[in-house]
Amino acid sequence: MHESVTVKGEAGHLKNPLIHRTYRDVSDYLHRMQRYSTLAAEVMLKEGRNPGVLDLILRPFFTFLKMFILKLGFLEGALGIVISMLYASYTFAKYAKLWELKKSS
């Protein structure tokens, strides 16, 4: 879903880079991950997704690779590793919760 921004007046250009911090810290990320992974699992359940063992093993691994290599996380050093691992953890949590929901339904 894309939202648009309406600007009243003339739009300009920033003189310096805009630093956008999505999360305050690791605790904030983990707190949101708990909520978002539950919501994502519920959506996947409604879509009829059927998770398997390979989803639990491979999807987090490929999420790590995507974040660390394709999205150039390695350029951030230790921070890149941490962020890549957190995103992989989110992916695992999402599929583990889906697996649990499927098992109980």
Secondary structure, DSSP 8 states (H G I E B T S, - for coil): -------SS-----SS-----S-SSHHHHHHHHHHHHHHHHHHHHHTT----HHHHHHHHHHHHHIIIIIT-GGGGTHHHHHHHHHHHHHHHHHHHHHHHHHHH-
